[in-house]
């Protein structure tokens, strides 16, 4: 593969970028108990809330109520990708902007009925994924991850597979103000993955070319390189 290609598309001005960060990703899985064990055992996440067929998993170093939610279901799927906004007014602005553009809203701005509450709304993106934007979510009591602790500090990014990656990238740029950081390009296959940012980090969201919409991967941030290597060793020992 060749190095990432410099951005070549026009992105929304920073003043229009009302998304502040990635909150959590919600996944449907057919083997809830096995996935709970994987995320809490191999990855070191903490189960903080449960409900019938649901498991909410937090990172010890993150103030977010949870960063992964698992739901027991017959089929694997992305249930939801949740982003944060700074204020309720920004949530209203984004909902109005999407509505004027003809984007289908799943829910109007209002109380968020998940742990931490808050004020938000949901909509379908161009390929039918459900996306949530919220503000005023209560922060979870968290702690500093100490040297040598190979557990996640926070949710780093989520990467989705898309049958129309160019259209999906354009959707998130145009409607949500995401900016393009890099494009991963193959000499024979062309553009393969687009890295998008909503804040100062290189990317919180990325889009990969694939025959059908699905999850590519999620990634967790570790304290440092040593903790990353320790975590990698634990995953290998677990047979991942």
TORSEDO-599022 format. One record per residue (C-alpha): residue in three letters; x, y, z. Coordinates in steps of 0.2 Angstrom, whole numbers, padded with zeros to 4 digits, always signed. Layout:
residues N
AlaXYZ
...
***
This chain:
residues 240
Unk+0000+0000+0000
Unk+0005+0018-0003
Unk+0006+0031+0010
Unk-0010+0041+0014
Unk-0015+0053+0001
Unk-0016+0072+0006
Unk-0034+0078+0007
Unk-0041+0084-0010
Unk-0059+0087-0006
Unk-0067+0103+0001
Unk-0073+0102+0019
Unk-0084+0112+0030
Unk-0076+0127+0039
Unk-0072+0124+0057
Unk-0085+0137+0062
Unk-0098+0125+0056
Unk-0091+0110+0065
Unk-0103+0107+0080
Unk-0098+0089+0083
Unk-0085+0089+0097
Unk-0081+0070+0099
Unk-0086+0052+0098
Unk-0096+0046+0113
Unk-0100+0027+0110
Unk-0104+0014+0097
Unk-0118+0002+0100
Unk-0117-0016+0093
Unk-0130-0030+0090
Unk-0122-0047+0093
Unk-0129-0065+0093
Unk-0118-0071+0107
Unk-0120-0057+0121
Unk-0111-0067+0135
Unk-0096-0071+0124
Unk-0094-0053+0119
Unk-0096-0047+0137
Unk-0082-0058+0142
Unk-0072-0053+0127
Unk-0073-0034+0131
Unk-0072-0035+0149
Unk-0058-0049+0150
Unk-0047-0046+0134
Unk-0050-0028+0133
Unk-0052-0023+0151
Unk-0068-0013+0149
Unk-0080-0011+0164
Unk-0098-0016+0164
Unk-0107-0002+0172
Unk-0126-0004+0167
Unk-0136-0019+0162
Unk-0154-0021+0156
Unk-0163-0036+0147
Unk-0152-0041+0133
Unk-0141-0026+0135
Unk-0123-0022+0142
Unk-0116-0005+0144
Unk-0097-0005+0145
Unk-0086+0010+0150
Unk-0067+0014+0149
Unk-0060+0017+0167
Unk-0051+0032+0160
Unk-0065+0040+0151
Unk-0079+0052+0158
Unk-0091+0045+0146
Unk-0105+0034+0154
Unk-0100+0020+0142
Unk-0091+0018+0126
Unk-0098+0002+0119
Unk-0116-0005+0121
Unk-0120-0023+0117
Unk-0137-0029+0112
Unk-0142-0047+0110
Unk-0149-0050+0093
Unk-0150-0063+0080
Unk-0140-0053+0067
Unk-0124-0043+0069
Unk-0125-0025+0065
Unk-0121-0007+0071
Unk-0136-0001+0081
Unk-0130+0016+0084
Unk-0115+0028+0082
Unk-0116+0042+0095
Unk-0107+0059+0094
Unk-0106+0073+0107
Unk-0110+0092+0104
Unk-0105+0106+0116
Unk-0122+0113+0120
Unk-0141+0109+0118
Unk-0142+0124+0106
Unk-0129+0116+0095
Unk-0140+0100+0095
Unk-0154+0110+0089
Unk-0144+0118+0076
Unk-0138+0102+0069
Unk-0156+0094+0069
Unk-0163+0109+0060
Unk-0148+0109+0047
Unk-0151+0090+0044
Unk-0170+0093+0043
Unk-0168+0107+0030
Unk-0157+0096+0020
Unk-0170+0082+0019
Unk-0161+0070+0030
Unk-0173+0058+0039
Unk-0173+0061+0058
Unk-0177+0046+0069
Unk-0181+0057+0083
Unk-0183+0076+0087
Unk-0171+0084+0099
Unk-0176+0079+0117
Unk-0172+0069+0133
Unk-0159+0055+0129
Unk-0166+0039+0138
Unk-0149+0031+0141
Unk-0137+0031+0155
Unk-0131+0049+0158
Unk-0147+0056+0150
Unk-0144+0072+0141
Unk-0152+0081+0126
Unk-0151+0074+0109
Unk-0158+0067+0093
Unk-0156+0053+0081
Unk-0155+0052+0062
Unk-0152+0040+0047
Unk-0136+0044+0037
Unk-0135+0041+0018
Unk-0133+0022+0020
Unk-0146+0020+0034
Unk-0135+0019+0049
Unk-0143+0027+0065
Unk-0133+0041+0072
Unk-0135+0051+0088
Unk-0129+0068+0093
Unk-0131+0074+0111
Unk-0126+0086+0124
Unk-0127+0089+0142
Unk-0124+0070+0146
Unk-0119+0068+0164
Unk-0101+0063+0165
Unk-0096+0047+0174
Unk-0083+0047+0188
Unk-0067+0040+0180
Unk-0049+0040+0185
Unk-0032+0042+0179
Unk-0025+0026+0171
Unk-0008+0023+0179
Unk+0008+0017+0171
Unk+0008-0001+0166
Unk-0011-0003+0166
Unk-0015-0010+0149
Unk-0034-0005+0148
Unk-0042+0008+0137
Unk-0042+0027+0142
Unk-0056+0031+0130
Unk-0064+0026+0113
Unk-0052+0032+0100
Unk-0062+0030+0083
Unk-0075+0019+0074
Unk-0072+0014+0056
Unk-0087+0009+0045
Unk-0088-0001+0029
Unk-0097+0008+0015
Unk-0104+0003-0002
Unk-0103+0021-0007
Unk-0088+0028+0002
Unk-0087+0044-0008
Unk-0105+0048-0005
Unk-0103+0043+0014
Unk-0088+0055+0016
Unk-0097+0069+0007
Unk-0112+0066+0019
Unk-0102+0068+0035
Unk-0093+0083+0028
Unk-0108+0092+0021
Unk-0120+0089+0035
Unk-0109+0087+0051
Unk-0094+0097+0047
Unk-0082+0083+0048
Unk-0065+0087+0039
Unk-0054+0075+0029
Unk-0037+0071+0037
Unk-0030+0057+0025
Unk-0035+0044+0012
Unk-0027+0027+0012
Unk-0024+0022-0006
Unk-0019+0006-0015
Unk-0009+0007-0031
Unk-0021-0005-0040
Unk-0037-0003-0030
Unk-0037+0016-0028
Unk-0044+0025-0013
Unk-0048+0012+0001
Unk-0051+0022+0017
Unk-0055+0040+0022
Unk-0050+0047+0039
Unk-0062+0060+0045
Unk-0059+0072+0060
Unk-0072+0082+0071
Unk-0059+0089+0083
Unk-0040+0091+0085
Unk-0037+0072+0084
Unk-0032+0065+0067
Unk-0048+0055+0066
Unk-0063+0049+0076
Unk-0072+0042+0061
Unk-0066+0033+0045
Unk-0075+0025+0030
Unk-0068+0010+0021
Unk-0073+0004+0004
Unk-0083-0012+0005
Unk-0097-0021-0005
Unk-0110-0018+0009
Unk-0112-0006+0024
Unk-0105-0014+0040
Unk-0093-0012+0055
Unk-0075-0012+0050
Unk-0068-0010+0068
Unk-0068+0001+0083
Unk-0052+0006+0092
Unk-0047+0011+0110
Unk-0034+0023+0115
Unk-0021+0017+0128
Unk-0011+0027+0140
Unk+0005+0025+0130
Unk+0016+0013+0120
Unk+0021+0002+0135
Unk+0003-0001+0139
Unk-0001-0004+0121
Unk+0012-0018+0120
Unk+0006-0025+0136
Unk-0012-0025+0130
Unk-0007-0033+0114
Unk+0001-0047+0123
Unk-0014-0050+0133
Unk-0025-0051+0117
Unk-0013-0063+0110
Unk-0013-0074+0125
Unk-0032-0074+0124
Unk-0031-0080+0107
Unk-0037-0065+0098
***
